[in-house]
């Protein structure tokens, strides 16, 4: 079973964290190859990334695609996420984990920005 894990920083502001949870819920409603979709946070709130990974594995995930919901390649993207990936692989050797580039590096980002900027309000 394929799963998608959306990872964000986490915030002290509850509404910010809720936006990430809402996005994960919207992703669940889309047609995709992912039977499971959830989110996890690096700091300040829960679910923490290791807990989100554990939940996906408990629900039957055999392949977990990790999408860092970050615009730039800061320390969390370049150091923390690869470390968490290594831990997940060690803890769940039966599961295949794929860490995608952060959102800001997505090939579609420039065209999405232009589409969004050109929208009639």
N, CA and C of each residue as an Amber inpcrd file, in Angstrom:
protein
   363
   0.8530000  -1.1740000   0.0000000   0.0000000   0.0000000   0.0000000
   0.9020000   1.2420000   0.0000000   0.5530000   2.2040000  -0.8430000
   1.3290000   3.4380000  -0.9590000   0.7610000   4.5240000  -0.0570000
   1.6790000   5.2990000   0.5280000   1.2770000   6.3820000   1.4150000
   2.0460000   7.6450000   1.0620000   1.4150000   8.7710000   1.3420000
   2.0420000  10.0830000   1.1760000   2.0910000  10.7460000   2.5430000
   3.2770000  11.2230000   2.9090000   3.4660000  11.9290000   4.1720000
   3.9160000  13.3550000   3.8740000   3.0800000  14.2980000   4.2070000
   3.3620000  15.7230000   4.0460000   4.0260000  16.1970000   5.3390000
   5.2420000  16.7210000   5.2280000   5.9690000  17.1650000   6.4160000
   6.1180000  18.6780000   6.3980000   5.7120000  19.2990000   7.5030000
   5.8360000  20.7480000   7.6670000   6.6080000  21.0400000   8.9560000
   6.9530000  22.3010000   9.1300000   7.7430000  22.7030000  10.2890000
   6.9720000  22.5390000  11.5920000   5.7660000  23.0640000  11.6360000
   4.9980000  23.1320000  12.8710000   5.0690000  24.5480000  13.4040000
   4.0140000  24.9610000  14.0730000   3.9060000  26.3420000  14.5300000
   3.2710000  26.4050000  15.9040000   3.5420000  27.4900000  16.6000000
   2.8250000  27.7420000  17.8550000   1.3950000  28.2040000  17.5590000
   1.1720000  28.6480000  16.3480000  -0.1420000  29.1380000  15.9350000
  -0.9910000  27.9520000  15.4700000  -2.0360000  27.6680000  16.1970000
  -2.8840000  26.5070000  15.9240000  -3.4470000  26.5400000  14.5060000
  -3.8640000  27.7130000  14.0460000  -4.4690000  27.7980000  12.7150000
  -3.4720000  27.4430000  11.6150000  -2.2130000  27.7340000  11.8310000
  -1.1880000  27.3680000  10.8480000  -1.0610000  25.8520000  10.7430000
  -1.0330000  25.1930000  11.8680000  -0.9660000  23.7300000  11.8700000
  -2.2200000  23.1210000  11.2630000  -3.3540000  23.7590000  11.5130000
  -4.6110000  23.2660000  10.9590000  -4.6150000  23.3680000   9.4340000
  -3.9740000  24.3990000   8.8900000  -3.8750000  24.5220000   7.4300000
  -3.1790000  23.3100000   6.8260000  -2.1330000  22.8350000   7.4830000
  -1.4090000  21.6590000   6.9900000  -2.3020000  20.4260000   7.0850000
  -2.9960000  20.2740000   8.1980000  -3.9120000  19.1390000   8.3550000
  -5.0260000  19.1940000   7.3090000  -5.5370000  20.3830000   7.0600000
  -6.5900000  20.5450000   6.0420000  -6.0700000  20.1960000   4.6560000
  -4.8360000  20.6030000   4.3550000  -4.2490000  20.2600000   3.0640000
  -4.1220000  18.7450000   2.9210000  -3.6740000  18.0790000   3.9620000
  -3.5820000  16.6120000   3.9150000  -4.9600000  15.9970000   3.6670000
  -5.9820000  16.5400000   4.3150000  -7.3390000  16.0420000   4.0860000
  -7.7860000  16.2580000   2.6410000  -7.4630000  17.4120000   2.0680000
  -7.8050000  17.6820000   0.6690000  -7.0620000  16.7330000  -0.2610000
  -5.8130000  16.4270000   0.0680000  -5.0420000  15.4820000  -0.7500000
  -5.6740000  14.0940000  -0.7140000  -6.2000000  13.7120000   0.4410000
  -6.8740000  12.4080000   0.5700000  -8.0620000  12.3010000  -0.3770000
  -8.7020000  13.4160000  -0.6370000  -9.9090000  13.4180000  -1.4640000
  -9.6030000  13.3950000  -2.9680000  -8.3540000  13.6110000  -3.3200000
  -7.9660000  13.6160000  -4.7300000  -7.7010000  12.1900000  -5.2060000
  -7.9040000  11.9750000  -6.4790000  -7.5360000  10.6940000  -7.0690000
  -6.0200000  10.6610000  -7.1730000  -5.4120000   9.6270000  -6.5960000
  -3.9540000   9.5180000  -6.6100000  -3.5670000   8.0650000  -6.3770000
  -2.2910000   7.7680000  -6.5210000  -1.8460000   6.3960000  -6.2420000
  -1.7000000   6.1040000  -4.7490000  -1.9930000   7.0920000  -3.8900000
  -1.7680000   6.9470000  -2.4570000  -3.0510000   6.5320000  -1.7330000
  -3.0170000   5.3550000  -1.1610000  -4.1580000   4.8710000  -0.3900000
  -4.2270000   5.5710000   0.9690000  -3.0870000   5.9980000   1.4550000
  -3.0010000   6.6800000   2.7410000  -2.3270000   8.0290000   2.5500000
  -2.8490000   9.0430000   3.2130000  -2.2460000  10.3810000   3.1910000
  -2.3390000  10.9430000   4.6050000  -1.2220000  11.4550000   5.0910000
  -1.2370000  12.1090000   6.3930000  -0.1630000  13.1810000   6.4280000
  -0.0330000  13.8060000   7.5770000   0.9490000  14.8750000   7.7450000
   1.6850000  14.6750000   9.0600000   2.8500000  15.3100000   9.1500000
   3.6300000  15.2910000  10.3790000   4.4100000  16.5860000  10.4810000
   4.8050000  16.9160000  11.6990000   5.5280000  18.1570000  11.9460000
   6.9030000  17.8680000  12.5440000   7.8320000  18.7600000  12.2450000
   9.1750000  18.6280000  12.8010000   9.2640000  19.1700000  14.2200000
   8.5410000  20.2490000  14.4910000   8.6710000  20.9160000  15.7830000
   7.3330000  21.4940000  16.2430000   7.2710000  21.7940000  17.5160000
   6.2700000  22.6420000  18.1540000   4.8730000  22.0590000  18.2920000
   4.5360000  21.0260000  17.5660000   3.1810000  20.4690000  17.6320000
   3.2090000  19.0110000  17.1940000   2.0740000  18.4010000  17.2330000
   1.9770000  17.0050000  16.8280000   0.9120000  16.8650000  15.7440000
   0.9680000  15.7950000  14.9850000   1.8260000  14.6380000  15.1840000
   3.2580000  14.9140000  14.7130000   4.2110000  14.4340000  15.4800000
   5.6060000  14.5210000  15.0790000   5.8330000  13.5250000  13.9350000
   6.8600000  13.7750000  13.1440000   7.1290000  12.9360000  11.9760000
   7.2670000  11.4580000  12.3440000   8.0560000  11.0790000  13.3490000
   8.1440000   9.6420000  13.6550000   6.7980000   9.0110000  14.0120000
   5.9420000   9.7590000  14.6820000   4.6120000   9.2320000  15.0120000
   3.7550000   9.0640000  13.7610000   3.8530000  10.0000000  12.8420000
   3.1020000   9.8970000  11.5870000   3.5830000   8.6980000  10.7690000
   4.8910000   8.4910000  10.7410000   5.4470000   7.3310000  10.0330000
   4.9380000   6.0470000  10.6740000   4.9940000   5.9700000  11.9920000
   4.5330000   4.7630000  12.6950000   3.0670000   4.4700000  12.3900000
   2.2540000   5.5190000  12.3620000   0.8270000   5.3370000  12.0770000
   0.6240000   4.7930000  10.6580000   1.3550000   5.3320000   9.6930000
   1.2340000   4.8390000   8.3140000   1.6270000   3.3710000   8.2090000
   2.7100000   3.0020000   8.8720000   3.1590000   1.6070000   8.8370000
   2.1160000   0.7100000   9.5120000   1.5750000   1.1570000  10.6400000
   0.5280000   0.3850000  11.3290000  -0.6980000   0.1900000  10.4500000
  -0.9790000   1.1860000   9.6010000  -2.1430000   1.1030000   8.7150000
  -1.8560000   0.3020000   7.4480000  -0.6260000  -0.2090000   7.3060000
  -0.3140000  -1.0920000   6.1930000   0.5400000  -0.5120000   5.0930000
   1.0940000   0.6620000   5.2850000   1.9310000   1.2570000   4.2390000
   3.1750000   0.4110000   3.9960000   3.4430000   0.1490000   2.7410000
   4.6600000  -0.5620000   2.3370000   5.6050000   0.3660000   1.5770000
   5.0440000   1.4510000   1.0490000   5.8280000   2.4780000   0.3540000
   5.3610000   3.8350000   0.8760000   6.2940000   4.6250000   1.4030000
   5.9540000   5.9360000   1.9310000   6.7310000   6.9930000   1.1580000
   5.9930000   7.8780000   0.5020000   6.5860000   9.0150000  -0.2010000
   6.4810000  10.2170000   0.7250000   7.6130000  10.8630000   0.9540000
   7.6780000  11.9870000   1.8780000   7.8420000  13.2730000   1.0860000
   6.8920000  14.1960000   1.2890000   6.9420000  15.4970000   0.6110000
   7.1970000  16.5830000   1.6500000   8.3880000  17.1860000   1.6260000
   8.6780000  18.2970000   2.5280000   7.9360000  19.5550000   2.0900000
   7.0380000  20.0150000   2.9340000   6.2150000  21.1890000   2.6470000
   6.9810000  22.4400000   3.0940000   8.0860000  22.6840000   2.3800000
   8.9870000  23.8010000   2.6540000   9.3090000  24.4990000   1.3440000
   9.4580000  25.8170000   1.3850000   9.7700000  26.5620000   0.1680000
  11.2580000  26.6260000  -0.1350000  12.1070000  26.5460000   0.8670000
  13.5490000  26.6720000   0.6420000  14.2880000  25.5340000   1.3470000
  15.4960000  25.3020000   0.8820000  16.3150000  24.2110000   1.4150000
  17.1250000  24.6820000   2.6200000  16.4320000  24.9380000   3.7140000
  17.1020000  25.3060000   4.9610000  17.5890000  24.0700000   5.7010000
  17.9400000  24.2740000   6.9640000  18.5050000  23.1880000   7.7800000
  17.5370000  22.0140000   7.9520000  16.2730000  22.2950000   8.0910000
  15.3190000  21.1940000   8.2480000  15.3080000  20.3050000   7.0130000
  15.3350000  20.9200000   5.8490000  15.2960000  20.1570000   4.5990000
  16.6100000  19.4310000   4.3540000  17.7290000  20.1120000   4.5720000
  19.0260000  19.5340000   4.2120000  19.6160000  18.6130000   5.2720000
  19.2300000  18.8050000   6.5340000  19.8220000  17.9910000   7.5930000
  18.8070000  17.1570000   8.3670000  17.7550000  17.7980000   8.8540000
  16.8100000  17.0880000   9.7200000  16.0320000  16.0070000   8.9830000
  15.5330000  16.3330000   7.8010000  14.7350000  15.3430000   7.0720000
  15.5530000  14.1290000   6.6410000  16.7730000  14.2970000   6.1140000
  17.5600000  13.0940000   5.8060000  17.8410000  12.2360000   7.0410000
  18.0280000  12.8830000   8.2010000  18.2450000  12.1240000   9.4340000
  16.9900000  11.3500000   9.8210000  15.8340000  11.9980000   9.7320000
  14.5750000  11.3070000  10.0290000  14.3210000  10.1670000   9.0490000
  14.6990000  10.3650000   7.8030000  14.5540000   9.3180000   6.7940000
  15.4150000   8.1060000   7.1590000  16.6460000   8.3530000   7.5650000
  17.5310000   7.2510000   7.9730000  16.9500000   6.4870000   9.1500000
  16.3910000   7.2100000  10.1150000  15.7720000   6.5590000  11.2690000
  14.5670000   5.7210000  10.8550000  13.7540000   6.2570000   9.9630000
  12.5770000   5.5120000   9.5040000  12.9940000   4.2330000   8.7830000
  14.0120000   4.3290000   7.9420000  14.4860000   3.1400000   7.2190000
  15.0210000   2.0940000   8.1830000  15.7080000   2.5450000   9.2370000
  16.2410000   1.6080000  10.2320000  15.1180000   0.9750000  11.0510000
  14.1140000   1.7580000  11.4050000  13.0120000   1.2550000  12.2230000
  12.0390000   0.3700000  11.4550000  11.9250000   0.6130000  10.1460000
  10.9550000  -0.1220000   9.3270000  11.6330000  -0.6050000   8.0390000
  12.5320000  -1.5740000   8.1610000  13.2710000  -2.0310000   6.9760000
  12.3870000  -2.6660000   5.8980000  11.1810000  -3.0740000   6.2770000
  10.2560000  -3.6930000   5.3270000   9.5210000  -2.6660000   4.4690000
   9.7090000  -1.3770000   4.7850000   9.0010000  -0.3020000   4.0870000
   9.9960000   0.4630000   3.2070000   9.5370000   0.8200000   2.0210000
  10.3420000   1.6450000   1.1150000   9.9770000   3.1040000   1.3520000
  10.9790000   3.9180000   1.6180000  10.7700000   5.3470000   1.8410000
  11.4220000   6.1280000   0.7200000  10.7070000   7.1150000   0.2030000
  11.2250000   8.0020000  -0.8250000  11.0540000   9.4370000  -0.3520000
  12.1580000  10.1550000  -0.2580000  12.1290000  11.5570000   0.1410000
  12.1980000  12.4220000  -1.1080000  11.1200000  13.1560000  -1.3690000
  11.0740000  14.0490000  -2.5260000  11.7910000  15.3620000  -2.2120000
  12.0520000  16.1350000  -3.2620000  12.5770000  17.4820000  -3.0540000
  11.5150000  18.3160000  -2.3590000  11.9620000  19.3330000  -1.6710000
  11.0210000  20.2240000  -0.9910000  10.1450000  20.9310000  -2.0260000
   8.9990000  21.3910000  -1.5710000   7.9950000  21.9810000  -2.4510000
   8.5490000  23.1260000  -3.2970000   9.3750000  23.9700000  -2.7050000
   9.9250000  25.1110000  -3.4340000  10.8000000  24.7220000  -4.6140000
  11.3100000  23.4980000  -4.6230000  12.1510000  23.0270000  -5.7250000
  11.3610000  22.2970000  -6.8100000  10.0550000  22.1760000  -6.6210000
   9.2250000  21.4630000  -7.5950000   9.2690000  22.1550000  -8.9500000
   9.3710000  21.3700000  -9.9910000   9.4310000  21.9200000 -11.3510000
   8.2130000  22.7760000 -11.6910000   7.0640000  22.4260000 -11.1380000
   5.8360000  23.1590000 -11.4480000   5.6750000  24.4510000 -10.6450000
   6.5280000  24.6930000  -9.6710000   6.3580000  25.8560000  -8.8090000
   6.3450000  27.1830000  -9.5800000   7.2680000  27.4480000 -10.5030000
   7.2180000  28.7350000 -11.2100000   5.9050000  28.9520000 -11.9790000
   5.4240000  27.9160000 -12.6580000   4.1790000  28.0980000 -13.4100000
   2.9990000  28.2380000 -12.4610000   3.0100000  27.5200000 -11.3310000
   1.9310000  27.6670000 -10.3590000   1.8980000  29.0810000  -9.7940000
   3.0530000  29.6370000  -9.4790000   3.1210000  31.0040000  -8.9490000
   2.5480000  31.9920000  -9.9620000   2.9280000  31.8480000 -11.2170000
   2.4200000  32.7520000 -12.2400000   0.9100000  32.5840000 -12.4370000
   0.4260000  31.3540000 -12.4190000  -1.0220000  31.1230000 -12.5290000
  -1.7560000  31.7610000 -11.3610000  -1.2460000  31.5930000 -10.1740000
  -1.8780000  32.1380000  -8.9850000  -1.8500000  33.6640000  -9.0180000
  -0.7380000  34.2240000  -9.4330000  -0.6050000  35.6840000  -9.4830000
  -1.4990000  36.3160000 -10.5310000  -1.7760000  35.5820000 -11.6170000
  -2.5800000  36.1090000 -12.7120000  -4.0840000  35.8900000 -12.5290000
  -4.4730000  35.1950000 -11.4930000  -5.9020000  34.9210000 -11.2670000
  -6.6690000  36.2010000 -11.0310000  -7.8690000  36.2400000 -11.5910000
  -8.7690000  37.3820000 -11.3130000  -9.2850000  37.2110000  -9.8930000
  -9.2690000  38.2670000  -9.1450000  -9.7360000  38.2070000  -7.7520000
 -11.1550000  38.6500000  -7.6300000
